């Protein structure tokens, strides 16, 4: 595979590359953003970004100081991120589904001096603002009901649309993203100005091949690393358009937006594709997906049964891959001309990936071990967390914490997080493998598999299962599921216990929190 040639000068500002270059290329009147019934050209975005940068400068924001952004997906979100980066400040997108104490943690951990916040979040910010030790200004997008806070649109209306980019280097900090916090406290992941130029380009050249005529729509929100690249870096680097959705990613809303705005690229997660299928099964005539040429999934492993069902229903393949906040984006993916359902795909050009054992020795094909990745878009480290940084970033390599195997064809197969793996009778069992098999059963809607101790203190597997509507979680169903699994896999992989549930604990980005199920088991 040929690695894209990416030449980054020492003096480089990613925001300037994203909004100034399209103007220089004559794309100013092309649509950059579709947002509900509004359309923003690249010239509109260019001017709004510059005004936002000038506003932040007037508020006293200095280079490398953090600007936290707590907004629904919207044009102002993009203006805020790019405006901060253009003046050399460091924007930090925040998860919109958290609690006041979480926002206080982010404010104090990042030492942010400005918070740009949507009006819906003001009550939560008011609850904790007196404890925010470094915060100097709050800027509200929407109706401002607090006289101590500034109004975003009023402030930028006074600002100039002309702004020269700060003379940042390619290795200056550009933005942070906090980890999703599946284990431990969220970590501020530091990305540099050159990172996304590599991460987005590697993926685009191999999978999406965007042009200015494309329209990108991401189900994942901008605060999530996956959604951040989908809705900002990929489309803007290509001079394409992005469709922004402020609402919660409910299936009918997603399908209505696809039908209305006609995206050519759809980025989703397994949960969203499953929910779309449920709606399409009930009513496929009301929605039009014909504009979409490429479907992408990431965030967690895409079960092969779901992949097959989508292909049969929609008539298109989903390109599944895996990425991380630290690497910057997707670095292993299935793509055109090369798909193995259930696998994460092959390493993309620009990345080196290896699987090692507990002694850091590289393993042969077929062996499960820890996955390490190397590439130019990998983060510089974690903010203010030295010990976690040195454990995760070893020289040029990032230690993903994921367990994988690689087959003879170079496809990588996800086996779970390192602490999700279960050793039964001295043999490693992948929860993902068992979950994929369970989801092939017609009664199973969703499931998660974790380790559970039996009365003898031996570790076995337990399955938490959500059944489809009108299905009963009784002894007969348990026997049916158990016999189904026995027909599909080795006996030691079959869960000793099957528990029925109405929901599974998940992060805001849709990942199943298996550690919470383990805690439930241990109680």
Steps between C-alpha positions, in 0.01 A plus 500: 500500500632840402527753783354843413771764470429769758739792513448716810711817531652581838272805527151356480156580638232237439214751528652712224535190285132417552342842441752725323610255232147434362461876450835514321389208282185683390260288708361791700148473360477123537289364783702405807222430755140386481328563832126445525362754248815711487787485254849641564755551223873469554515879492237517775701255709826684431355829622329348807817314603705819471245693705503231766880505514500879533235480772712254700802727460296796632405287800869460576549141385870432441680237297471148642233601749203267499152591376235247595209450259171354625253517211270278299627431148453834325683757284604689815677185617720499192552878518614467862741212441663657197498854641687386809754298301559782255620732780719223643269422793392143577129412469367207700167349386291368791257212522148646506349213701674539833427648842610828666778331702646365176514848346666634812766231462565601138511871584752457779704222344546694176536839675277647231462877497191513276197275466280521189172339598153439359213661688350162592805423714502825698321357809769236540780753457342738750498217752878459495644826366604632842733200533662550158840632606636627169192594297479870410216525247191304398368563148148376428371384161125554506283689744712643781308513828799575723623859504849386602540305178574636153288432193693334217318663207506844657873472559596377154279766340754752631800304374689532172467227234871537426747295701855392429575154634740474793846391390465161662730214412378161384596363843316757712194377691185548291217342699427255777246222518414338828484122501153351538577379849409132467753444781635760742489880471487650150842593364569813295653367178727760337493520121732719296436717195634243255317198645168517319663574168645149520215318675224626271705474180608140563139393542357709217747379237424137578128502585291808417686693224308820569454774240339846533174351373467262797272550798608343829261406779621362833271340755779528757522844657788745467610458862589138420834450324333303220234766445754781527691376196184400314331840531799732484835380370391257228248726321693825545829356378319390183293815451190283545181570698401378845146445627465583870230356725445665841241245614560170671591232243165323494436275201203687351679834529809357329291356216308827457826695470640250250183530292501881518869589460615200292847425643740298290700372800341374822704440815326293768561256781364144530222613733380762253501260206297253705246768595472613137421146393221473756331810354559395140348159572179675606498777239752506219283698258518829691878531479749533216858377548588497131739797528740315733793340318710406805402376846761497777481356851736535797483548876467130578507173312235454230342153538509300174129419535419872505731561202323227302152622594585857395642384168191290425261779603673807358706341226829655613799394707611670819872573533581420861817617671660578831663820623563683824519847648874460547574387144277778371268300279442162336824314428373152412204461264317288248478680170404479133604167356605352833246407768481220752180543704575488871859615452625854557672492163861566402743765619456818297791649304705723726473273804708216634310259720629202694369250754725413793498270802555598865876515432452741206596229250313514171256212456437293185166495316219341696634586845310746722707777658521873569476733203754780449477764229739758354408797280557875454160600640540343843455733797793652687377358831256563783469833677647498847507118525863398466475137610206425272683670213819296533300176519286579195753678275820297466732676256315521169250232604163540668385211719131476417388277786307293244542127447522386137609221277605526136426240235720389212336756267588794726150554641482591868243337727393682814494283814402767753670736739790358695293495818192359321666173404392199707724201570285188536681182596829661402374599156430860395141570394411809300172659616465656156507162328225360724292819466521481120376141507216580741384787279454258212209344691165639380377571855801709608491878462823584684736337746821531699725228642716535813691283746325369811627286787321174576452364854845345481665829417567397142452755223232420246306715254158658549282654231267796548237481228235742374237305309298631209149627560248248633770239574507342845820453702405166654662161549398383156664801338815450707519138389440603140778762507740262672441223246535752218842608629612141552426436135712799400809494722712308748324402826736704721390816319130451579389725790428312820225752584259702287339804663219695334489878506317793342813712446878485517720767660668710231725800467363814333665383178314168500769263627384227735652545846578138580679601818166613643353160425797339673435720803137391492609136492739544793244668728 
